[in-house]
Amino acid sequence: MKGLQKWGGIAALYEALAYIIGIVGFLVVVNISEIGDPLQKVAAIIENQGLLSLLHLIVYVVWGASLVVLTLALHERLRGHSSATARTATAFGLIWSVLVIASGMVYNVGMETVASMYDQNPEQAATIWLAIESIFNGLGGGVEVVGGIWVTLLSVTALQNGTLPRAFSLFGFVVGAAGLITVVPALGEIGGMVFGLTQIVWFAWLGITLLQQPKSAIQDVPSPAFG
């Protein structure tokens, strides 16, 4: 039990670090989001394919795998065996993990596809990339509603049973709301920005909390159960 809490704390700290890596990598080192022309965007992607592959591995694939560990640790911490809300949160956490991992893999495989055909037919490569990018954004690259639901449910559960700090739980409602509003196209960009920045603080705070392991919060809690 204590081992799962420890690994959950480490996973949460990794999530925060990966967000920082993503912000620096995608906005400072190689920013292709501002390129409007599809042909120019594909050319930039191919030019930076190695770095983009690494970034999506760190920020999406490994991030999603770490989220599985964190979700199970929180299921245990929030007494999911006796809380329907906690079990629902666990389900959304695992769903979010799958979506994030899938979006990262779609992006990396998609880059290989368009790179292989770019020299022969740049226009077709650009058209295919538009489809790949839409799938990527739909899975988890652009809408954060699943993550917003997860954080909100965790906050509700933590307030109900007091297994996480009250201030942290209240802050979670701000983070969750930012994720939820990304489903509205007009608010998607600002919501995603606020969600990402507040998640850095949220994950770091959560990681430190889990690593502290107060006995009152985790004693007499059985292993994760989903029934």
N, C-alpha and C positions, 0 to 999 in steps of 0.2 A: 504493500500500500504506500509506504513512504517512498519507495523507489519510483512509483508512478507519479507521485506529486513532484519529485525532484526532476524527472524527465519532462513533465509538463511545464515546469518553470523554465527549464532550459529551452524547450520548444517555443515558449512565449517570447523569451528574449531573442531567439533567432528570428521570429516573425517580425519583431520591431527592427532588428538589424537589417533584415531583407528589405523592409520598406525603405529604409534610408539608402541602401544600395540601389534600389530601384529608382528612387527620386534622382539620385546623383547620376546614375547610369543612363536613364531614359531622357532626362531633361538637360543634363550638362554635357555628358560625354558623347552620346549619340542620340540626338533629338530628331526623329523622323516624323513626329506627330504634326509638325507645322508644315510639312510638304504637302501641298494640295494636288499637284499633278501626279497621276498614277504612274506614269512612266518614270518620272524623276524619283518617286518614292521607291519603286522597285529597284532602280539603279542604286539608290542609297542603301537599301536593305542588303543587296548583294555585296556591296562594298564593305559593309560592316557585319556580314553574316556571322562570323565567328564570335564577335563580341555580343551581338544580339542573342545568339544561341545560348551563350553562357549566362547572360542576364535573365533570360526566360527560364533557364534551368534553376537558377538561384531563387528568383522572385516568384515563380509559379510552381514548378514541379516539386522542388525540395520544400518550398513553403507549404504547399498543400499536404505533402507527406507529414511534415511537422505538425500541421493542424490536426491531423488524426490523433497524434499522441496527446496534444493539448486538449482536444475534445473529450477524450477518455478520462484524462486527469480531472477535468472539470465535472464530468459526470459523477465521478467518485466524490469529489470535493463537495458538490452541491446535493449529495445524497439522492442520486437519480433513482435508486431503488424504491424510494418512497415519494417521489415528486413527479407528477405528470408533466409539469412545466419543464423540469430539468431533462426529462426523457425527450421531450419535443425539441428542446434546445440541442441536445446531443444529435438528434436526427438531422437538424439543419446544419450543425457543424460538420458532420460527415458528408452531407450533400455538398456543402461549400468546398470541402476538401477535394472531392471528385471533380467538381466544375473547374476549380483553379488548376489542378493537375492536367485536366483535359485541355484547357485553353492554352497552357504552356506548350503541350505536346503538339497541338494543332498548329501553333505559330511556328515552331521549329521545323516540323515536317513540311509545312507550307512553304517556308523559305527555301528548303531544298528543292521543292517542286518547281517554283518559279525560277530559281537559279539555273536549273537544268535546261529550261526552255528559253531563257531570256535571249541568248545569242541568236537563236534561230527565228524567234518570233516575239519581240519585245511587247507588242500590243496584246497578244494573247496572254503573255505572262502577267501583264498589268491587269487584264480583265479577271484572270483567275485569282490574283492577289486580292482584288476587291471582294470576291466571294469568301476567301479565306479569312480576311480581316473582319468581315461581318460575323462569321461564325465565332471567331476569337472574342470579339466584343460581346456577342450574345452569351457565350459561356461564362465569361467572368472578367473580360478585359475592359468592359465599359459600364456594366450595371452591377451595383453592389447590394442589391436588395436582399439576397440570401444572407450575406454577411451581416447586414443591418438587422434582419430578423433574429439571427443567432445571438448577436450582442444584446439586443433588447430582451430576449427571453432569458438569457443568463442574468441580466440585471434584475429582472423581475424575481427570478428564483432566489438570487443572493439576498435581495431585500426581504424576502419572505422568511428565509431560514437563518440569515445572519452569518453565513459561512464565508463571506468576503467583506472587506471593509465597506461601510455604508457610503463613504464619499466616492469610492471607486465604483460602486454600483450605480450611484446617481450620475456619475460621469459617463457611464455606459449608455445611458439614455440619449445623451448628446451624440455619442458615436453612432449608436443605432439609428437615430433619426437622420443623420447625414447619409448613411448608407441607403436608407429607405427612399429618400427623395431622389436618388439617382435614377429611379424608374421613370421620373418625369423628364422628358427630353429637354425642356427649357431649363431645368435645374440640375441636369445630369453632371455637367462639367464642374460647377461649383460644389455640388454635393460630393462628387468623387474626390475633389481636392481636400475638402474638410474631413471627409471620412479617412483618407489616407494619412493626413497629418495627425488627427486625433488618435488613430489606431496605433501610431508609433508610441504615444504616451500610454495608451490603454494596455498594449501588449507588454511594454516594459514594466509598468506598474503591476500587472498581473503576474509576470514572471517572478518579480521580487517577492510578491505575496505568497506564491506557491512554494518558493524555495525556503521561506521562513517556516512553513509548516506549523502553525500554532496547533497544539494538541487538541484544544477545544473544538477546532473546526473539522478535524479528520478522525477523531477517535471513534471506535466502534462502527466504522463505515465499511461495509463489505465490498468485495470487488465489483466492478461495473456490471450491471445487469440491465437488460433492455426489455424484459418481460413485464 
